[in-house]
Amino acid sequence: MKIRNGFVSNSSSSSFTCQVCGEECSGMDMCLSDAEMFECENGHTICLDHKLGEVSLAEKRKIILENKYSEDEQKDAAKNMDDKEFEEYWEDNELDSEFELDYETPASLCPICQLKNITDEMLVNMVLNERGISRTALEEEFRQFFVSYDNYKKATDKKS
């Protein structure tokens, strides 16, 4: 059995990849904001550079009202304050970090959810759905058609 003396850390590394441009960022105890990325409410991880605007006041109000952990004071503010008062309340109480908008950015700000960027996964799923086959069946068809990676490269290099 190994016994450790002194300082012991349970640090962990994190890694994030932008689903739009493919940029990767990793480090110890890193969060999305450290990587200058966000995750939309549908789970897409994206660089801040690709974000389609900022979270609107209406979306911030909705976030507070729909979050089961919102305090009564926050819900009252979201319901009863005019836009200017609510914006000041949001800023003064640093609610961006409390509601972790880096991890639940509304879909309206996500280029994938807004179909500005189409992922390979989306294209593959569309083809599978249109053909009415499973991924496993498509993979088998692919293997039979190309036989080898070299054949695949020759066939696709001609069309590129």
SELOTOR-116342 format. One record per residue: residue number from 1; residue in three letters; x, y, z of N, C-alpha, C in turn. Coordinates in steps of 0.1 Angstrom, whole numbers, plus 5000, padded with zeros to 4 digits. Layout:
BEGIN
+-----+-----+------+------+------+------+------+------+------+------+------+
|   i |  aa |  n.X |  n.Y |  n.Z | ca.X | ca.Y | ca.Z |  c.X |  c.Y |  c.Z |
+-----+-----+------+------+------+------+------+------+------+------+------+
| NUM | ala |    X |    Y |    Z |    X |    Y |    Z |    X |    Y |    Z |
...
+-----+-----+------+------+------+------+------+------+------+------+------+
This chain:
BEGIN
+-----+-----+------+------+------+------+------+------+------+------+------+
|   i |  aa |  n.X |  n.Y |  n.Z | ca.X | ca.Y | ca.Z |  c.X |  c.Y |  c.Z |
+-----+-----+------+------+------+------+------+------+------+------+------+
|   1 | met | 5008 | 4988 | 5000 | 5000 | 5000 | 5000 | 5009 | 5012 | 5000 |
|   2 | lys | 5005 | 5022 | 4992 | 5013 | 5035 | 4991 | 5007 | 5045 | 5001 |
|   3 | ile | 5016 | 5051 | 5009 | 5012 | 5061 | 5018 | 5018 | 5074 | 5014 |
|   4 | arg | 5010 | 5085 | 5013 | 5015 | 5098 | 5009 | 5016 | 5107 | 5021 |
|   5 | asn | 5027 | 5114 | 5021 | 5029 | 5124 | 5032 | 5029 | 5138 | 5026 |
|   6 | gly | 5025 | 5147 | 5033 | 5025 | 5161 | 5028 | 5013 | 5164 | 5020 |
|   7 | phe | 5014 | 5174 | 5011 | 5003 | 5179 | 5003 | 4999 | 5169 | 4992 |
|   8 | val | 4987 | 5166 | 4991 | 4981 | 5157 | 4981 | 4971 | 5165 | 4973 |
|   9 | ser | 4972 | 5165 | 4961 | 4962 | 5172 | 4953 | 4953 | 5163 | 4945 |
|  10 | asn | 4941 | 5166 | 4944 | 4931 | 5158 | 4935 | 4928 | 5166 | 4923 |
|  11 | ser | 4937 | 5174 | 4918 | 4935 | 5182 | 4906 | 4932 | 5173 | 4894 |
|  12 | ser | 4924 | 5178 | 4885 | 4921 | 5170 | 4873 | 4923 | 5179 | 4861 |
|  13 | ser | 4926 | 5173 | 4850 | 4927 | 5181 | 4838 | 4914 | 5181 | 4831 |
|  14 | ser | 4912 | 5192 | 4823 | 4900 | 5193 | 4815 | 4904 | 5196 | 4801 |
|  15 | ser | 4896 | 5192 | 4792 | 4898 | 5195 | 4778 | 4885 | 5199 | 4771 |
|  16 | phe | 4886 | 5209 | 4762 | 4874 | 5214 | 4755 | 4878 | 5215 | 4740 |
|  17 | thr | 4868 | 5212 | 4732 | 4870 | 5213 | 4717 | 4858 | 5220 | 4711 |
|  18 | cys | 4861 | 5231 | 4704 | 4850 | 5239 | 4697 | 4844 | 5230 | 4686 |
|  19 | gln | 4831 | 5229 | 4686 | 4824 | 5221 | 4676 | 4822 | 5229 | 4663 |
|  20 | val | 4827 | 5241 | 4663 | 4826 | 5249 | 4650 | 4839 | 5249 | 4643 |
|  21 | cys | 4850 | 5253 | 4650 | 4863 | 5255 | 4644 | 4873 | 5244 | 4647 |
|  22 | gly | 4870 | 5236 | 4657 | 4879 | 5225 | 4661 | 4890 | 5229 | 4671 |
|  23 | glu | 4891 | 5242 | 4675 | 4901 | 5246 | 4684 | 4900 | 5238 | 4697 |
|  24 | glu | 4912 | 5234 | 4702 | 4912 | 5226 | 4715 | 4919 | 5234 | 4725 |
|  25 | cys | 4914 | 5232 | 4738 | 4920 | 5239 | 4749 | 4920 | 5230 | 4761 |
|  26 | ser | 4931 | 5228 | 4768 | 4931 | 5219 | 4779 | 4940 | 5225 | 4790 |
|  27 | gly | 4938 | 5220 | 4802 | 4946 | 5225 | 4814 | 4941 | 5219 | 4826 |
|  28 | met | 4948 | 5221 | 4837 | 4945 | 5216 | 4850 | 4933 | 5225 | 4856 |
|  29 | asp | 4923 | 5218 | 4861 | 4912 | 5225 | 4868 | 4906 | 5236 | 4859 |
|  30 | met | 4906 | 5234 | 4847 | 4901 | 5244 | 4837 | 4886 | 5244 | 4836 |
|  31 | cys | 4879 | 5255 | 4835 | 4865 | 5255 | 4832 | 4863 | 5262 | 4818 |
|  32 | leu | 4851 | 5262 | 4813 | 4848 | 5267 | 4800 | 4853 | 5282 | 4798 |
|  33 | ser | 4850 | 5290 | 4808 | 4854 | 5304 | 4807 | 4869 | 5306 | 4806 |
|  34 | asp | 4877 | 5297 | 4813 | 4892 | 5297 | 4811 | 4896 | 5294 | 4797 |
|  35 | ala | 4888 | 5286 | 4790 | 4891 | 5282 | 4777 | 4885 | 5291 | 4766 |
|  36 | glu | 4878 | 5302 | 4772 | 4871 | 5312 | 4763 | 4861 | 5305 | 4754 |
|  37 | met | 4854 | 5296 | 4760 | 4843 | 5288 | 4753 | 4830 | 5288 | 4761 |
|  38 | phe | 4820 | 5284 | 4755 | 4807 | 5283 | 4762 | 4800 | 5270 | 4758 |
|  39 | glu | 4790 | 5266 | 4765 | 4782 | 5254 | 4761 | 4768 | 5259 | 4761 |
|  40 | cys | 4761 | 5256 | 4750 | 4747 | 5260 | 4749 | 4738 | 5250 | 4756 |
|  41 | glu | 4726 | 5253 | 4757 | 4716 | 5245 | 4765 | 4714 | 5231 | 4758 |
|  42 | asn | 4719 | 5230 | 4746 | 4718 | 5217 | 4739 | 4731 | 5209 | 4739 |
|  43 | gly | 4741 | 5214 | 4746 | 4753 | 5207 | 4748 | 4764 | 5209 | 4738 |
|  44 | his | 4763 | 5219 | 4729 | 4774 | 5222 | 4720 | 4784 | 5231 | 4726 |
|  45 | thr | 4797 | 5227 | 4725 | 4808 | 5235 | 4731 | 4814 | 5243 | 4720 |
|  46 | ile | 4815 | 5257 | 4722 | 4819 | 5266 | 4712 | 4827 | 5277 | 4717 |
|  47 | cys | 4837 | 5282 | 4709 | 4845 | 5293 | 4712 | 4836 | 5306 | 4714 |
|  48 | leu | 4840 | 5315 | 4723 | 4832 | 5327 | 4724 | 4832 | 5335 | 4711 |
|  49 | asp | 4842 | 5334 | 4703 | 4843 | 5342 | 4690 | 4831 | 5338 | 4681 |
|  50 | his | 4825 | 5326 | 4683 | 4814 | 5322 | 4674 | 4801 | 5325 | 4680 |
|  51 | lys | 4800 | 5330 | 4692 | 4787 | 5333 | 4699 | 4779 | 5343 | 4691 |
|  52 | leu | 4766 | 5341 | 4689 | 4758 | 5349 | 4681 | 4751 | 5360 | 4690 |
|  53 | gly | 4759 | 5369 | 4695 | 4753 | 5380 | 4704 | 4755 | 5377 | 4718 |
|  54 | glu | 4747 | 5384 | 4726 | 4747 | 5383 | 4741 | 4733 | 5378 | 4746 |
|  55 | val | 4733 | 5373 | 4758 | 4721 | 5368 | 4764 | 4712 | 5380 | 4766 |
|  56 | ser | 4700 | 5380 | 4761 | 4691 | 5392 | 4762 | 4685 | 5392 | 4776 |
|  57 | leu | 4679 | 5404 | 4780 | 4672 | 5405 | 4793 | 4661 | 5395 | 4794 |
|  58 | ala | 4653 | 5394 | 4783 | 4642 | 5385 | 4783 | 4647 | 5370 | 4786 |
|  59 | glu | 4658 | 5366 | 4780 | 4663 | 5353 | 4782 | 4668 | 5352 | 4797 |
|  60 | lys | 4674 | 5362 | 4802 | 4679 | 5362 | 4816 | 4667 | 5361 | 4826 |
|  61 | arg | 4656 | 5368 | 4823 | 4644 | 5367 | 4831 | 4639 | 5352 | 4831 |
|  62 | lys | 4638 | 5347 | 4819 | 4633 | 5333 | 4817 | 4642 | 5323 | 4824 |
|  63 | ile | 4655 | 5325 | 4824 | 4665 | 5316 | 4831 | 4662 | 5316 | 4846 |
|  64 | ile | 4660 | 5328 | 4852 | 4656 | 5329 | 4866 | 4643 | 5322 | 4869 |
|  65 | leu | 4633 | 5325 | 4861 | 4620 | 5320 | 4864 | 4619 | 5305 | 4862 |
|  66 | glu | 4627 | 5299 | 4853 | 4626 | 5285 | 4851 | 4635 | 5277 | 4859 |
|  67 | asn | 4645 | 5283 | 4866 | 4655 | 5276 | 4874 | 4649 | 5273 | 4887 |
|  68 | lys | 4648 | 5260 | 4891 | 4642 | 5256 | 4904 | 4650 | 5261 | 4916 |
|  69 | tyr | 4663 | 5265 | 4914 | 4671 | 5270 | 4925 | 4671 | 5285 | 4927 |
|  70 | ser | 4663 | 5292 | 4918 | 4662 | 5306 | 4919 | 4656 | 5310 | 4933 |
|  71 | glu | 4661 | 5321 | 4939 | 4655 | 5325 | 4951 | 4643 | 5334 | 4949 |
|  72 | asp | 4634 | 5335 | 4959 | 4622 | 5343 | 4957 | 4625 | 5357 | 4953 |
|  73 | glu | 4635 | 5363 | 4959 | 4639 | 5377 | 4955 | 4643 | 5378 | 4941 |
|  74 | gln | 4650 | 5368 | 4935 | 4654 | 5368 | 4921 | 4642 | 5367 | 4912 |
|  75 | lys | 4632 | 5358 | 4916 | 4620 | 5356 | 4908 | 4612 | 5369 | 4908 |
|  76 | asp | 4611 | 5375 | 4920 | 4604 | 5388 | 4921 | 4610 | 5399 | 4912 |
|  77 | ala | 4623 | 5399 | 4912 | 4630 | 5409 | 4903 | 4627 | 5406 | 4889 |
|  78 | ala | 4628 | 5394 | 4885 | 4626 | 5390 | 4871 | 4611 | 5393 | 4867 |
|  79 | lys | 4602 | 5392 | 4876 | 4588 | 5394 | 4872 | 4584 | 5409 | 4873 |
|  80 | asn | 4589 | 5416 | 4883 | 4584 | 5430 | 4886 | 4593 | 5441 | 4881 |
|  81 | met | 4605 | 5440 | 4879 | 4614 | 5451 | 4876 | 4613 | 5455 | 4861 |
|  82 | asp | 4614 | 5468 | 4858 | 4615 | 5472 | 4844 | 4629 | 5468 | 4839 |
|  83 | asp | 4632 | 5469 | 4826 | 4644 | 5464 | 4820 | 4656 | 5470 | 4827 |
|  84 | lys | 4656 | 5483 | 4829 | 4668 | 5490 | 4834 | 4671 | 5485 | 4848 |
|  85 | glu | 4661 | 5485 | 4857 | 4662 | 5480 | 4870 | 4667 | 5465 | 4871 |
|  86 | phe | 4661 | 5457 | 4862 | 4665 | 5443 | 4862 | 4679 | 5441 | 4857 |
|  87 | glu | 4683 | 5449 | 4847 | 4697 | 5448 | 4842 | 4707 | 5452 | 4853 |
|  88 | glu | 4704 | 5462 | 4861 | 4713 | 5466 | 4872 | 4713 | 5455 | 4883 |
|  89 | tyr | 4701 | 5450 | 4886 | 4700 | 5439 | 4896 | 4709 | 5427 | 4891 |
|  90 | trp | 4708 | 5423 | 4879 | 4715 | 5412 | 4873 | 4730 | 5415 | 4875 |
|  91 | glu | 4735 | 5427 | 4871 | 4749 | 5430 | 4872 | 4754 | 5431 | 4887 |
|  92 | asp | 4746 | 5438 | 4895 | 4750 | 5440 | 4909 | 4751 | 5427 | 4917 |
|  93 | asn | 4743 | 5417 | 4913 | 4743 | 5404 | 4920 | 4751 | 5394 | 4913 |
|  94 | glu | 4758 | 5398 | 4902 | 4767 | 5389 | 4895 | 4760 | 5376 | 4891 |
|  95 | leu | 4748 | 5377 | 4886 | 4740 | 5365 | 4883 | 4746 | 5357 | 4871 |
|  96 | asp | 4754 | 5363 | 4863 | 4760 | 5355 | 4852 | 4767 | 5342 | 4857 |
|  97 | ser | 4775 | 5344 | 4868 | 4782 | 5333 | 4874 | 4773 | 5324 | 4882 |
|  98 | glu | 4763 | 5330 | 4888 | 4754 | 5322 | 4896 | 4746 | 5312 | 4888 |
|  99 | phe | 4742 | 5317 | 4876 | 4734 | 5308 | 4868 | 4742 | 5301 | 4857 |
| 100 | glu | 4755 | 5302 | 4858 | 4765 | 5295 | 4850 | 4761 | 5295 | 4835 |
| 101 | leu | 4760 | 5308 | 4830 | 4757 | 5309 | 4816 | 4767 | 5304 | 4806 |
| 102 | asp | 4779 | 5302 | 4811 | 4790 | 5295 | 4803 | 4785 | 5281 | 4800 |
| 103 | tyr | 4777 | 5275 | 4808 | 4774 | 5261 | 4807 | 4759 | 5259 | 4802 |
| 104 | glu | 4752 | 5270 | 4801 | 4738 | 5268 | 4797 | 4734 | 5280 | 4789 |
| 105 | thr | 4742 | 5284 | 4779 | 4739 | 5296 | 4771 | 4726 | 5292 | 4762 |
| 106 | pro | 4717 | 5301 | 4761 | 4705 | 5299 | 4753 | 4708 | 5295 | 4738 |
| 107 | ala | 4700 | 5286 | 4733 | 4703 | 5281 | 4719 | 4702 | 5292 | 4709 |
| 108 | ser | 4696 | 5303 | 4712 | 4695 | 5314 | 4702 | 4709 | 5320 | 4700 |
| 109 | leu | 4719 | 5318 | 4708 | 4732 | 5323 | 4706 | 4742 | 5313 | 4701 |
| 110 | cys | 4737 | 5301 | 4698 | 4746 | 5290 | 4694 | 4745 | 5289 | 4679 |
| 111 | pro | 4757 | 5290 | 4672 | 4756 | 5289 | 4657 | 4752 | 5275 | 4652 |
| 112 | ile | 4754 | 5265 | 4660 | 4750 | 5251 | 4656 | 4734 | 5250 | 4657 |
| 113 | cys | 4729 | 5254 | 4669 | 4715 | 5254 | 4671 | 4707 | 5263 | 4661 |
| 114 | gln | 4714 | 5273 | 4656 | 4707 | 5282 | 4647 | 4710 | 5278 | 4632 |
| 115 | leu | 4717 | 5267 | 4630 | 4721 | 5261 | 4617 | 4729 | 5270 | 4609 |
| 116 | lys | 4737 | 5279 | 4616 | 4747 | 5287 | 4609 | 4760 | 5278 | 4606 |
| 117 | asn | 4762 | 5268 | 4614 | 4773 | 5258 | 4612 | 4766 | 5245 | 4613 |
| 118 | ile | 4769 | 5236 | 4604 | 4763 | 5223 | 4604 | 4775 | 5213 | 4607 |
| 119 | thr | 4773 | 5205 | 4617 | 4783 | 5195 | 4621 | 4783 | 5183 | 4612 |
| 120 | asp | 4794 | 5176 | 4612 | 4794 | 5163 | 4605 | 4784 | 5153 | 4611 |
| 121 | glu | 4783 | 5153 | 4624 | 4773 | 5144 | 4630 | 4759 | 5147 | 4625 |
| 122 | met | 4755 | 5160 | 4623 | 4742 | 5163 | 4618 | 4740 | 5158 | 4604 |
| 123 | leu | 4751 | 5160 | 4596 | 4750 | 5155 | 4582 | 4748 | 5140 | 4581 |
| 124 | val | 4756 | 5133 | 4589 | 4756 | 5118 | 4589 | 4742 | 5114 | 4594 |
| 125 | asn | 4737 | 5120 | 4605 | 4723 | 5116 | 4610 | 4713 | 5119 | 4599 |
| 126 | met | 4714 | 5130 | 4592 | 4704 | 5133 | 4581 | 4704 | 5122 | 4570 |
| 127 | val | 4716 | 5118 | 4566 | 4718 | 5107 | 4556 | 4712 | 5094 | 4561 |
| 128 | leu | 4716 | 5091 | 4573 | 4710 | 5078 | 4579 | 4695 | 5078 | 4579 |
| 129 | asn | 4690 | 5089 | 4584 | 4675 | 5091 | 4584 | 4669 | 5090 | 4571 |
| 130 | glu | 4674 | 5097 | 4561 | 4668 | 5097 | 4547 | 4669 | 5083 | 4541 |
| 131 | arg | 4680 | 5076 | 4544 | 4682 | 5062 | 4538 | 4675 | 5052 | 4546 |
| 132 | gly | 4671 | 5055 | 4558 | 4664 | 5046 | 4567 | 4672 | 5034 | 4571 |
| 133 | ile | 4685 | 5037 | 4574 | 4694 | 5026 | 4578 | 4702 | 5030 | 4591 |
| 134 | ser | 4708 | 5021 | 4597 | 4716 | 5023 | 4609 | 4730 | 5027 | 4606 |
| 135 | arg | 4737 | 5033 | 4615 | 4751 | 5036 | 4613 | 4759 | 5023 | 4610 |
| 136 | thr | 4756 | 5013 | 4617 | 4763 | 5000 | 4615 | 4761 | 4995 | 4601 |
| 137 | ala | 4749 | 4996 | 4595 | 4747 | 4992 | 4582 | 4754 | 5000 | 4572 |
| 138 | leu | 4755 | 5013 | 4574 | 4762 | 5023 | 4565 | 4777 | 5020 | 4566 |
| 139 | glu | 4782 | 5017 | 4577 | 4796 | 5013 | 4578 | 4800 | 5001 | 4571 |
| 140 | glu | 4791 | 4991 | 4571 | 4793 | 4978 | 4564 | 4793 | 4981 | 4549 |
| 141 | glu | 4783 | 4989 | 4544 | 4782 | 4993 | 4530 | 4795 | 5000 | 4526 |
| 142 | phe | 4800 | 5009 | 4534 | 4813 | 5016 | 4532 | 4824 | 5007 | 4530 |
| 143 | arg | 4826 | 4997 | 4539 | 4836 | 4987 | 4538 | 4836 | 4979 | 4526 |
| 144 | gln | 4824 | 4975 | 4522 | 4822 | 4967 | 4510 | 4825 | 4975 | 4497 |
| 145 | phe | 4821 | 4988 | 4497 | 4823 | 4996 | 4485 | 4838 | 5000 | 4483 |
| 146 | phe | 4845 | 5004 | 4494 | 4859 | 5008 | 4492 | 4869 | 4997 | 4495 |
| 147 | val | 4866 | 4987 | 4503 | 4875 | 4976 | 4506 | 4888 | 4981 | 4514 |
| 148 | ser | 4894 | 4992 | 4510 | 4906 | 4996 | 4518 | 4906 | 5012 | 4519 |
| 149 | tyr | 4914 | 5016 | 4528 | 4915 | 5031 | 4530 | 4921 | 5037 | 4517 |
| 150 | asp | 4931 | 5031 | 4511 | 4936 | 5036 | 4499 | 4926 | 5038 | 4488 |
| 151 | asn | 4917 | 5028 | 4486 | 4906 | 5030 | 4476 | 4897 | 5042 | 4480 |
| 152 | tyr | 4894 | 5043 | 4493 | 4886 | 5054 | 4497 | 4893 | 5068 | 4494 |
| 153 | lys | 4906 | 5069 | 4497 | 4913 | 5081 | 4494 | 4913 | 5084 | 4479 |
| 154 | lys | 4916 | 5074 | 4471 | 4916 | 5076 | 4456 | 4902 | 5081 | 4451 |
| 155 | ala | 4892 | 5075 | 4456 | 4878 | 5079 | 4452 | 4875 | 5093 | 4456 |
| 156 | thr | 4878 | 5097 | 4469 | 4874 | 5110 | 4474 | 4884 | 5121 | 4470 |
| 157 | asp | 4896 | 5118 | 4467 | 4906 | 5128 | 4462 | 4902 | 5133 | 4448 |
| 158 | lys | 4896 | 5125 | 4440 | 4892 | 5129 | 4427 | 4880 | 5139 | 4427 |
| 159 | lys | 4872 | 5138 | 4438 | 4860 | 5146 | 4439 | 4862 | 5159 | 4446 |
| 160 | ser | 4874 | 5160 | 4453 | 4876 | 5172 | 4461 | 4881 | 5184 | 4453 |
+-----+-----+------+------+------+------+------+------+------+------+------+
